[in-house]
Amino acid sequence: MNRRKPLRALAALVIATTALGIAPAAEAAPLPSDHAYDDPFTADRTHWWRDDRFGQFIHFGTYSQLQGKYTRPDGSVCQDAEWIQRNCQIPRAEYEQIAAKFNPAGFDANAIAQSAKDAGQKYVVITSKHHEGYAMWPTKVNKFNLRDHSAFDKKRDILAELKRATAARDVKLGFYYSIWDWHDPDFPDPATFPKYKERMYAQLKELVDNYHPAVLWFDGEWSTDRPNNPWTERDGEELEAYVRSLDPSIVVNNRVGKRRVVDGDTGTPEQEIPDKPVDGQLWESCMTLNGSWGYTDWDHNWKSSADLTRKLLSIAGRSGNFLLNVGPDRNGRVPTESIDRLKQMGQWLRTNGQSAAVYGAGAPGLVAEPSWGVVSRRGDKLYASVFDWPASGGSLTLDALAPFRVREARVLGSRQRVRVEQSPGSVKLTPSGSRTNDIATVIELSVDPVPQAPVGRGTGLTAEYWPNADFTGTPTVRRVEPGVNHNWKFTGSPDAKIPAETFSSRWTGQVAARDTGKYTFTTVSDDTVRLWVDGKLLIDNTTPHGPSVDKATLDLVAGRSYAIRLEHTERGGEASMKLLWSSPNTPQQVIPARQLHPAG
């Protein structure tokens, strides 16, 4: 167990209780906080999330009552979905009357959980509160909720029902929660905003204590108007610390802050798929089945199951997750078009063991993404999902990024032979038969990468800290740290003797690779960073900046040690410093202590 974790959790709790106006005990002196609780790329806490890859988003709220249409007093019709109150300028009193009629009596938690199970989705994230401020559980914080302000059965709790239904099917449950609130009168005014935050924290505590979510998916963090949104980076720091104090195991997205690489555990590209693995942060693409998040009775622009399955494969092959949305109607029923597409995706995943290309898989590393499909990797297996099958006698070529040998190649669900021809820079695959399906035919390659050097026996790097931004004088703190993984933000610093606003840091020692080949070194920093490896200045970003990702590559020899030096300064505002690496055989991660040796 990491002995630093309890200290970090306590520091987070101090921040959180202060934010709520609760004074910490007099004897509990504030500790220097570090919001880098662990490395999400390798942590046990996020292991399930990285493996599961495929989840179901559910947008459901009182906006569903209108089913995408609002008729104005003059008879004109305005169309929208979950933003209908704001975009159609529905007066608050009228919207409250609409909410009072909301009665999703047809909400069937078992049917919804089963639809996720049938689709191969491993987790579900439902809107507990969207921007309209309406709570979908019997909150005690206010009356604008499904129990107290609706025509719904007062004895029912759809979140509790969904919790039971998902648990029974081994599907995890998470909650979307909007920071932006159109209904709470204290939200838009900075003078009264702290009162809103108290109620928000109280609602989040209800959600965590009563339903134990695996994920908290925040939204509504951006600066905007109608109403004004006063949310700041500091608010995000406090909220993330508060969530960690409630349950450190919860996976939190980056919209807890300001959608940056230093916020939360996971990035959140929306309605798009990055063209390559994301640097510095886990990521999850959220997307609609048609063009709307909430239910509308007019949007019939449904994506095909083939398109959606290929999107899932592309995302997994770039080490991401796919959160695919459904929007129940006013009665709580998921449209048949959604159910059918999800079921078809699940059928593809269950056939011929093709799900191995998704679950527990990630970027292949060894080969580049081809034009004819996508490749993912799971241990010593590469899964080439072929979208464009070659004509009879034709071949498929993979560009190799590192040396490896293909032991065996087979088409999942077929007995056809696959001829493999390898050259130093490519692999040529020639299948002897036809495709197995029209969505994606999967060729499984069993591979032998070049043998790695043994796992190192390092303990980390020597870290030195100065209470100034220019490394002047003798360092106030000198110690060995297991890796460079810090996210001090506004309130934290390396040590009680180091001020949060101005300090400099240096890490020195040796780094040893396990593979011979090209390594990518990645830094996540705020305010400045410089990195030398083997005497070469690889990263030189000394213009003060906010959260920034910088990368450089270097060829390393397995088992050999290289001098490494990393310098960072904090000149005001936030502070972060992470050092990661990746190679064809090493997924992106904070450089582990076992491959680092402190300076003598």
C-alpha positions as CSV (number, residue, x, y, z in Angstrom):
1,M,0.0,0.0,0.0
2,N,1.2,3.5,-0.8
3,R,1.7,5.2,2.6
4,R,1.2,8.6,1.0
5,K,-2.4,8.0,0.1
6,P,-3.9,8.5,3.5
7,L,-2.1,11.8,3.8
8,R,-3.4,12.9,0.4
9,A,-6.9,11.9,1.3
10,L,-6.8,13.8,4.5
11,A,-5.4,16.9,2.7
12,A,-8.3,16.6,0.2
13,L,-10.8,16.4,3.1
14,V,-9.4,19.5,4.6
15,I,-9.8,21.4,1.4
16,A,-13.3,20.0,0.9
17,T,-14.6,20.8,4.4
18,T,-13.1,24.3,4.2
19,A,-15.0,24.8,0.9
20,L,-18.2,23.9,2.7
21,G,-17.6,26.3,5.5
22,I,-16.8,23.6,8.0
23,A,-13.7,24.4,10.1
24,P,-11.2,21.6,10.4
25,A,-10.3,20.4,13.9
26,A,-7.9,22.8,15.6
27,E,-5.3,20.2,16.1
28,A,-5.3,19.1,12.4
29,A,-2.8,21.4,10.8
30,P,-3.3,21.8,7.0
31,L,-1.1,19.4,5.0
32,P,0.4,20.2,1.6
33,S,-2.0,18.7,-0.8
34,D,-1.2,16.8,-3.9
35,H,-4.2,15.9,-6.1
36,A,-2.2,13.2,-8.1
37,Y,-3.7,10.5,-6.0
38,D,-2.3,7.7,-8.3
39,D,-1.4,7.1,-11.9
40,P,-4.8,6.4,-13.7
41,F,-2.9,4.7,-16.5
42,T,-1.8,1.9,-14.2
43,A,-3.8,2.2,-10.9
44,D,-5.9,-0.6,-9.6
45,R,-8.6,2.0,-9.0
46,T,-9.1,2.5,-12.7
47,H,-8.3,-1.0,-13.9
48,W,-11.9,-1.9,-14.5
49,W,-12.5,1.3,-16.4
50,R,-9.5,0.8,-18.7
51,D,-10.6,-2.9,-19.4
52,D,-14.3,-2.3,-19.9
53,R,-14.0,0.1,-22.8
54,F,-17.8,0.3,-23.6
55,G,-20.5,2.0,-21.5
56,Q,-24.0,3.3,-21.9
57,F,-24.9,7.0,-21.3
58,I,-28.5,7.8,-20.4
59,H,-29.9,11.3,-20.8
60,F,-33.2,11.4,-18.9
61,G,-34.9,14.3,-17.1
62,T,-37.9,16.5,-17.0
63,Y,-37.0,17.8,-20.4
64,S,-38.0,14.3,-21.7
65,Q,-41.6,15.3,-20.9
66,L,-41.6,17.6,-23.9
67,Q,-40.1,15.0,-26.2
68,G,-38.2,17.6,-28.2
69,K,-41.0,20.1,-28.9
70,Y,-42.3,23.3,-27.1
71,T,-45.3,25.2,-28.4
72,R,-45.0,28.9,-27.6
73,P,-48.0,31.0,-26.7
74,D,-48.1,32.4,-30.2
75,G,-48.5,28.8,-31.6
76,S,-45.0,28.6,-33.1
77,V,-43.0,25.4,-32.3
78,C,-39.4,25.3,-31.0
79,Q,-37.5,22.1,-31.2
80,D,-34.7,21.0,-28.9
81,A,-33.8,18.2,-26.4
82,E,-32.2,18.4,-23.0
83,W,-31.5,22.2,-23.6
84,I,-35.1,22.9,-24.5
85,Q,-35.8,25.2,-21.5
86,R,-32.9,27.5,-22.2
87,N,-32.9,27.4,-26.0
88,C,-36.6,27.8,-26.4
89,Q,-36.7,30.4,-23.6
90,I,-39.4,28.7,-21.6
91,P,-40.3,30.8,-18.5
92,R,-39.3,29.3,-15.3
93,A,-42.8,29.1,-13.8
94,E,-44.1,27.4,-17.0
95,Y,-41.2,24.9,-16.9
96,E,-42.0,24.0,-13.3
97,Q,-45.6,23.3,-14.4
98,I,-44.3,21.0,-17.1
99,A,-42.0,19.2,-14.6
100,A,-45.0,18.7,-12.3
101,K,-46.6,16.6,-15.0
102,F,-43.6,14.4,-15.5
103,N,-44.5,10.8,-14.9
104,P,-42.1,8.2,-16.3
105,A,-44.1,5.3,-15.0
106,G,-42.8,3.1,-17.8
107,F,-39.1,3.3,-16.6
108,D,-38.0,-0.3,-16.4
109,A,-34.6,-0.5,-14.8
110,N,-34.3,-4.2,-15.5
111,A,-35.0,-3.6,-19.2
112,I,-32.4,-0.8,-19.4
113,A,-29.7,-2.7,-17.5
114,Q,-30.4,-5.7,-19.8
115,S,-30.1,-3.6,-22.9
116,A,-26.6,-2.6,-21.7
117,K,-25.7,-6.2,-20.9
118,D,-27.0,-7.3,-24.3
119,A,-25.0,-4.6,-26.0
120,G,-21.8,-5.7,-24.3
121,Q,-21.7,-2.4,-22.3
122,K,-20.0,-2.8,-19.0
123,Y,-21.1,0.3,-17.2
124,V,-24.0,2.8,-17.3
125,V,-23.9,6.5,-16.6
126,I,-27.3,8.2,-16.1
127,T,-28.1,11.9,-15.7
128,S,-28.8,12.4,-12.0
129,K,-29.1,16.2,-12.6
130,H,-28.8,18.0,-15.9
131,H,-28.4,21.8,-16.4
132,E,-32.1,22.3,-15.7
133,G,-31.4,21.6,-12.0
134,Y,-33.9,18.8,-11.7
135,A,-32.8,15.9,-9.4
136,M,-33.7,12.4,-10.6
137,W,-33.6,11.0,-7.1
138,P,-35.4,11.8,-3.8
139,T,-32.9,14.4,-2.7
140,K,-33.4,16.0,0.7
141,V,-31.6,19.2,-0.4
142,N,-34.5,20.7,-2.4
143,K,-38.0,20.0,-3.7
144,F,-37.2,20.2,-7.4
145,N,-36.9,16.5,-7.9
146,L,-38.6,13.4,-9.3
147,R,-40.3,12.5,-6.0
148,D,-41.5,16.0,-4.8
149,H,-42.1,17.8,-8.1
150,S,-43.7,15.3,-10.5
151,A,-46.7,13.0,-11.1
152,F,-44.4,10.0,-10.5
153,D,-45.0,7.4,-7.9
154,K,-43.6,8.9,-4.6
155,K,-42.5,5.5,-3.4
156,R,-40.2,4.8,-6.4
157,D,-36.5,5.8,-6.7
158,I,-35.3,5.1,-10.3
159,L,-31.6,5.4,-9.3
160,A,-32.0,2.8,-6.6
161,E,-33.9,0.6,-9.1
162,L,-31.2,1.0,-11.7
163,K,-28.5,0.3,-9.0
164,R,-30.1,-3.0,-8.2
165,A,-30.7,-3.9,-11.8
166,T,-27.1,-3.2,-13.0
167,A,-25.6,-4.9,-10.0
168,A,-27.6,-8.0,-10.7
169,R,-26.1,-8.1,-14.2
170,D,-22.5,-7.2,-13.2
171,V,-22.8,-3.8,-14.8
172,K,-21.3,-0.8,-13.0
173,L,-23.4,2.3,-12.4
174,G,-22.3,5.9,-12.5
175,F,-23.9,9.4,-12.4
176,Y,-23.8,12.4,-14.6
177,Y,-24.1,15.6,-12.5
178,S,-24.3,19.1,-14.0
179,I,-22.4,21.9,-12.2
180,W,-24.3,24.5,-14.2
181,D,-27.8,25.0,-12.7
182,W,-30.5,27.0,-14.4
183,H,-33.0,26.6,-11.6
184,D,-31.1,27.4,-8.3
185,P,-31.4,31.2,-7.7
186,D,-28.1,31.3,-5.9
187,F,-26.1,29.8,-8.8
188,P,-25.5,32.8,-11.1
189,D,-24.5,35.4,-8.6
190,P,-20.9,35.1,-7.3
191,A,-22.0,36.6,-4.0
192,T,-24.5,33.7,-3.4
193,F,-22.7,31.0,-5.4
194,P,-21.1,29.5,-2.2
195,K,-24.7,28.7,-0.9
196,Y,-25.3,26.8,-4.2
197,K,-22.0,24.9,-3.7
198,E,-23.1,23.8,-0.3
199,R,-26.2,22.3,-1.7
200,M,-24.3,20.7,-4.6
201,Y,-21.9,19.1,-2.2
202,A,-24.8,17.8,-0.1
203,Q,-26.4,16.3,-3.2
204,L,-23.2,14.6,-4.2
205,K,-22.8,13.2,-0.7
206,E,-26.3,11.7,-1.1
207,L,-25.5,10.1,-4.4
208,V,-22.2,8.6,-3.1
209,D,-23.6,7.5,0.3
210,N,-26.9,6.1,-1.0
211,Y,-25.9,4.6,-4.4
212,H,-22.1,4.1,-4.4
213,P,-21.4,5.1,-8.0
214,A,-18.4,3.8,-9.8
215,V,-18.2,7.0,-11.9
216,L,-19.1,10.7,-11.3
217,W,-19.4,12.3,-14.7
218,F,-19.5,16.1,-14.3
219,D,-20.6,18.7,-16.9
220,G,-21.5,22.3,-17.2
221,E,-18.2,23.7,-16.1
222,W,-17.6,26.2,-18.9
223,S,-18.0,30.0,-18.7
224,T,-21.3,31.1,-20.2
225,D,-24.4,33.2,-19.6
226,R,-28.2,32.7,-19.3
227,P,-27.6,32.1,-16.5
228,N,-24.0,33.3,-15.7
229,N,-21.7,30.4,-14.8
230,P,-19.1,31.5,-12.1
231,W,-17.3,28.1,-11.9
232,T,-13.5,28.4,-11.7
233,E,-10.5,26.3,-11.8
234,R,-10.3,26.7,-8.0
235,D,-13.8,25.4,-7.7
236,G,-12.8,22.4,-9.7
237,E,-9.9,21.7,-7.4
238,E,-12.1,21.8,-4.3
239,L,-14.8,19.6,-5.9
240,E,-12.4,17.0,-7.0
241,A,-10.8,16.9,-3.6
242,Y,-14.3,16.6,-2.0
243,V,-15.2,13.6,-4.3
244,R,-12.0,11.9,-3.4
245,S,-12.7,12.4,0.3
246,L,-16.2,10.7,-0.1
247,D,-14.8,7.7,-2.0
248,P,-11.3,7.6,-3.4
249,S,-12.2,4.8,-5.8
250,I,-14.6,6.9,-7.9
251,V,-13.5,7.6,-11.5
252,V,-14.0,11.3,-12.2
253,N,-14.0,13.0,-15.6
254,N,-12.1,16.2,-16.4
255,R,-15.2,18.3,-16.5
256,V,-15.0,18.4,-12.7
257,G,-12.6,21.3,-13.3
258,K,-12.2,23.0,-16.7
259,R,-11.9,20.0,-19.0
260,R,-8.0,20.0,-18.9
261,V,-5.4,17.4,-18.8
262,V,-4.8,18.1,-15.1
263,D,-8.5,17.7,-14.1
264,G,-10.0,14.4,-13.0
265,D,-9.0,11.0,-14.4
266,T,-10.5,11.0,-17.9
267,G,-10.7,13.3,-20.8
268,T,-14.1,13.7,-22.5
269,P,-14.1,14.3,-26.3
270,E,-17.8,14.7,-27.3
271,Q,-19.2,13.5,-30.6
272,E,-15.7,12.9,-32.0
273,I,-13.0,10.3,-31.9
274,P,-9.3,11.4,-31.5
275,D,-7.2,10.2,-34.4
276,K,-4.6,8.7,-32.0
277,P,-4.1,7.9,-28.3
278,V,-4.5,10.9,-26.1
279,D,-1.4,12.2,-24.3
280,G,-1.3,12.6,-20.6
281,Q,-4.8,11.4,-19.7
282,L,-7.2,8.5,-20.0
283,W,-10.1,9.4,-22.4
284,E,-13.6,8.5,-23.2
285,S,-15.6,9.6,-26.3
286,C,-19.3,10.2,-25.6
287,M,-21.6,10.1,-28.5
288,T,-25.3,10.0,-29.5
289,L,-27.1,7.2,-31.4
290,N,-28.9,9.8,-33.5
291,G,-28.3,13.5,-33.3
292,S,-29.8,14.2,-29.8
293,W,-28.8,13.4,-26.2
294,G,-32.3,13.7,-24.7
295,Y,-35.4,12.1,-26.4
296,T,-37.0,13.8,-29.4
297,D,-39.8,12.5,-31.5
298,W,-38.5,14.1,-34.6
299,D,-34.8,13.1,-34.8
300,H,-34.6,9.9,-36.9
301,N,-31.0,10.3,-38.0
302,W,-29.9,7.0,-36.5
303,K,-26.3,5.8,-36.9
304,S,-26.1,2.2,-38.2
305,S,-24.9,-0.6,-35.9
306,A,-22.0,-1.2,-38.4
307,D,-20.9,2.4,-38.0
308,L,-21.2,2.3,-34.2
309,T,-19.3,-1.0,-33.9
310,R,-16.5,0.3,-36.1
311,K,-16.4,3.4,-33.9
312,L,-16.0,1.2,-30.9
313,L,-13.2,-0.7,-32.5
314,S,-11.4,2.5,-33.5
315,I,-11.7,3.9,-30.0
316,A,-10.4,0.8,-28.3
317,G,-7.5,0.7,-30.8
318,R,-6.5,4.2,-29.6
319,S,-6.8,3.2,-25.9
320,G,-10.1,5.0,-25.3
321,N,-13.6,4.2,-24.0
322,F,-16.9,4.6,-25.8
323,L,-19.9,6.0,-23.9
324,L,-22.9,5.6,-26.2
325,N,-26.1,7.5,-25.3
326,V,-29.7,6.5,-25.2
327,G,-32.6,9.0,-24.4
328,P,-35.7,7.5,-22.8
329,D,-39.1,9.1,-23.8
330,R,-41.4,10.9,-21.3
331,N,-42.7,7.5,-20.1
332,G,-39.2,6.3,-19.4
333,R,-39.0,3.9,-22.4
334,V,-35.9,3.6,-24.5
335,P,-36.7,3.9,-28.3
336,T,-36.8,0.7,-30.2
337,E,-34.2,2.1,-32.7
338,S,-31.7,2.5,-29.9
339,I,-32.4,-1.0,-28.4
340,D,-32.0,-2.6,-31.8
341,R,-28.7,-1.0,-32.6
342,L,-27.3,-1.8,-29.2
343,K,-28.4,-5.4,-29.5
344,Q,-26.7,-5.7,-32.9
345,M,-23.4,-4.3,-31.5
346,G,-23.6,-6.9,-28.7
347,Q,-24.2,-9.7,-31.2
348,W,-21.0,-8.7,-33.1
349,L,-19.0,-8.6,-29.8
350,R,-20.3,-12.1,-28.7
351,T,-19.6,-13.8,-32.0
352,N,-16.4,-15.7,-32.6
353,G,-14.6,-14.1,-29.6
354,Q,-14.4,-10.8,-31.4
355,S,-14.8,-8.9,-28.2
356,A,-11.2,-9.6,-27.5
357,A,-10.5,-6.7,-29.9
358,V,-12.2,-4.4,-27.4
359,Y,-12.2,-5.5,-23.8
360,G,-8.8,-5.1,-22.1
361,A,-7.3,-4.1,-25.4
362,G,-5.6,-0.8,-26.3
363,A,-3.3,0.8,-28.8
364,P,-1.1,-1.8,-30.6
365,G,2.2,0.0,-30.3
366,L,4.0,-2.4,-32.6
367,V,2.1,-1.4,-35.7
368,A,0.6,1.8,-37.2
369,E,-3.1,2.1,-37.7
370,P,-3.9,0.8,-41.3
371,S,-6.2,2.4,-43.9
372,W,-8.3,-0.8,-44.2
373,G,-9.3,-1.0,-40.5
374,V,-8.0,-0.7,-37.0
375,V,-5.6,-2.8,-34.8
376,S,-5.7,-3.2,-31.0
377,R,-3.5,-5.2,-28.7
378,R,-4.1,-7.4,-25.7
379,G,-0.9,-8.9,-24.3
380,D,0.8,-10.9,-26.9
381,K,-2.2,-10.8,-29.3
382,L,-2.8,-8.2,-32.0
383,Y,-6.4,-7.9,-33.3
384,A,-6.7,-6.6,-36.8
385,S,-10.3,-5.6,-37.3
386,V,-10.7,-5.4,-41.1
387,F,-13.4,-3.1,-42.4
388,D,-12.3,-3.3,-46.1
389,W,-11.7,-7.0,-46.8
390,P,-9.3,-7.6,-49.8
391,A,-10.5,-9.2,-53.0
392,S,-9.7,-12.9,-53.6
393,G,-5.9,-13.3,-53.4
394,G,-5.4,-9.8,-52.1
395,S,-3.3,-8.8,-49.1
396,L,-3.4,-6.5,-46.1
397,T,-0.2,-4.7,-45.0
398,L,0.7,-3.5,-41.6
399,D,3.5,-1.0,-41.1
400,A,5.8,-2.2,-38.2
401,L,6.9,0.4,-35.6
402,A,9.2,-2.1,-33.8
403,P,10.6,-5.6,-34.3
404,F,8.4,-8.5,-33.5
405,R,7.6,-12.0,-34.9
406,V,4.2,-13.3,-35.9
407,R,3.9,-16.9,-34.6
408,E,0.4,-17.5,-35.9
409,A,-2.4,-15.7,-37.7
410,R,-6.0,-16.8,-37.8
411,V,-9.4,-15.3,-38.8
412,L,-11.8,-15.5,-35.9
413,G,-14.8,-17.5,-36.9
414,S,-13.2,-19.1,-39.9
415,R,-10.8,-22.0,-40.7
416,Q,-9.2,-20.2,-43.6
417,R,-5.5,-19.9,-43.7
418,V,-3.7,-16.6,-43.4
419,R,-0.2,-16.4,-45.0
420,V,2.2,-14.1,-43.2
421,E,5.2,-12.4,-44.8
422,Q,7.4,-10.3,-42.7
423,S,10.1,-7.8,-43.7
424,P,11.9,-5.4,-41.4
425,G,9.3,-2.6,-41.7
426,S,6.1,-4.4,-42.5
427,V,3.8,-7.4,-42.1
428,K,1.8,-8.7,-45.1
429,L,-1.3,-10.8,-44.4
430,T,-3.0,-12.8,-47.2
431,P,-6.2,-14.5,-46.1
432,S,-7.3,-17.5,-48.2
433,G,-11.1,-16.9,-47.9
434,S,-13.8,-14.3,-47.6
435,R,-14.9,-12.0,-44.7
436,T,-16.9,-13.5,-41.9
437,N,-19.3,-10.5,-41.6
438,D,-20.0,-7.1,-43.2
439,I,-19.0,-5.0,-40.1
440,A,-15.4,-6.1,-39.3
441,T,-13.7,-9.4,-39.7
442,V,-11.0,-9.9,-37.1
443,I,-7.6,-11.4,-37.7
444,E,-5.9,-12.5,-34.5
445,L,-2.1,-12.4,-34.6
446,S,-0.1,-14.1,-31.9
447,V,3.2,-12.2,-31.7
448,D,6.6,-12.4,-30.0
449,P,8.0,-9.0,-29.3
450,V,11.8,-8.6,-28.9
451,P,12.6,-9.9,-25.4
452,Q,12.6,-7.3,-22.7
453,A,15.3,-6.6,-20.1
454,P,14.3,-7.8,-16.6
455,V,12.2,-5.5,-14.5
456,G,14.4,-3.0,-12.8
457,R,15.1,-2.7,-9.1
458,G,15.1,1.1,-8.9
459,T,13.4,3.2,-6.2
460,G,12.8,6.5,-7.9
461,L,14.6,9.8,-8.5
462,T,16.3,12.3,-6.2
463,A,13.9,15.2,-5.8
464,E,15.0,18.7,-4.6
465,Y,12.8,21.7,-3.9
466,W,13.5,25.4,-3.4
467,P,11.2,28.0,-1.9
468,N,11.9,30.2,-4.9
469,A,11.4,30.0,-8.7
470,D,15.0,30.1,-9.8
471,F,16.8,27.3,-7.9
472,T,18.7,29.8,-5.7
473,G,20.5,28.6,-2.6
474,T,20.5,25.2,-1.0
475,P,17.3,23.1,-1.6
476,T,15.0,23.2,1.4
477,V,13.7,19.7,0.8
478,R,15.7,16.7,-0.6
479,R,14.3,13.2,-0.8
480,V,13.8,10.2,-3.1
481,E,10.4,10.0,-4.9
482,P,9.1,6.9,-6.6
483,G,8.2,8.8,-9.7
484,V,7.3,12.3,-10.9
485,N,3.5,12.4,-10.6
486,H,2.4,15.6,-9.0
487,N,-0.7,17.8,-9.3
488,W,-0.4,20.4,-6.6
489,K,-2.9,22.8,-8.3
490,F,-3.5,26.1,-6.3
491,T,-3.3,25.0,-2.7
492,G,-0.6,22.3,-2.7
493,S,3.1,22.3,-2.6
494,P,5.8,19.6,-2.2
495,D,6.2,20.2,1.5
496,A,5.0,22.3,4.4
497,K,8.3,24.3,4.1
498,I,7.6,25.1,0.4
499,P,5.1,27.9,-0.4
500,A,2.3,27.0,-2.8
501,E,2.7,30.0,-5.0
502,T,6.5,30.1,-5.8
503,F,8.9,27.2,-5.8
504,S,11.3,25.3,-8.1
505,S,11.8,21.5,-8.4
506,R,14.5,19.3,-9.8
507,W,14.6,15.5,-10.2
508,T,17.9,13.7,-11.0
509,G,19.1,10.2,-11.4
510,Q,19.1,7.4,-13.9
511,V,16.4,5.9,-16.1
512,A,16.6,2.4,-17.6
513,A,14.4,1.1,-20.4
514,R,13.3,-2.5,-20.8
515,D,13.1,-2.4,-24.6
516,T,15.5,-1.3,-27.3
517,G,13.8,1.2,-29.5
518,K,12.1,4.5,-29.6
519,Y,10.7,5.9,-26.3
520,T,8.3,8.9,-26.1
521,F,8.8,11.0,-23.0
522,T,5.7,13.1,-22.1
523,T,5.5,15.9,-19.5
524,V,2.3,17.4,-18.1
525,S,3.4,20.7,-16.5
526,D,2.4,24.1,-15.1
527,D,4.3,26.6,-15.1
528,T,7.6,25.6,-16.8
529,V,9.5,22.4,-17.6
530,R,12.9,21.2,-19.0
531,L,13.9,17.6,-19.5
532,W,17.3,16.1,-20.3
533,V,17.9,12.4,-21.0
534,D,21.4,11.1,-21.8
535,G,22.6,14.7,-21.8
536,K,20.2,15.8,-24.5
537,L,17.7,18.6,-23.8
538,L,14.5,16.9,-25.0
539,I,11.8,19.3,-23.7
540,D,12.3,23.0,-23.2
541,N,9.1,24.9,-22.4
542,T,10.3,27.7,-20.1
543,T,7.6,30.3,-21.1
544,P,5.2,30.2,-18.1
545,H,2.2,28.3,-19.1
546,G,-1.0,26.7,-17.8
547,P,-1.5,23.0,-18.0
548,S,0.5,21.8,-21.0
549,V,1.6,18.5,-22.6
550,D,5.0,18.3,-24.2
551,K,6.6,15.3,-25.9
552,A,9.9,14.2,-27.3
553,T,11.3,10.9,-28.5
554,L,14.7,9.2,-28.0
555,D,16.1,5.8,-28.9
556,L,17.1,3.8,-25.8
557,V,18.9,0.5,-25.4
558,A,17.3,-2.2,-23.1
559,G,19.0,-2.5,-19.8
560,R,21.2,0.5,-20.2
561,S,20.9,3.4,-17.7
562,Y,20.7,6.9,-18.9
563,A,21.2,10.1,-16.9
564,I,17.9,12.0,-16.5
565,R,17.2,15.5,-15.2
566,L,13.9,17.2,-14.9
567,E,13.3,20.8,-13.8
568,H,10.1,22.6,-13.1
569,T,9.1,26.0,-11.7
570,E,5.9,27.3,-10.1
571,R,5.5,31.0,-10.6
572,G,2.0,31.6,-9.4
573,G,-1.4,30.1,-9.9
574,E,-1.5,26.3,-10.3
575,A,1.4,23.8,-10.2
576,S,1.6,20.4,-11.9
577,M,4.4,18.1,-12.9
578,K,4.1,14.6,-14.3
579,L,6.7,12.6,-16.3
580,L,5.4,9.7,-18.4
581,W,6.8,7.5,-21.1
582,S,5.6,5.0,-23.7
583,S,7.2,2.8,-26.4
584,P,5.9,0.1,-28.8
585,N,5.9,-2.4,-25.9
586,T,5.2,0.0,-23.0
587,P,1.7,1.6,-22.8
588,Q,1.6,5.2,-21.7
589,Q,2.3,5.5,-17.9
590,V,4.1,7.5,-15.3
591,I,7.6,6.2,-15.4
592,P,7.6,3.6,-12.6
593,A,10.0,3.7,-9.7
594,R,11.5,0.3,-10.6
595,Q,13.0,1.8,-13.8
596,L,14.4,4.9,-12.0
597,H,17.5,5.2,-9.8
598,P,18.2,8.2,-7.6
599,A,21.3,10.4,-8.0
600,G,24.3,9.3,-5.9
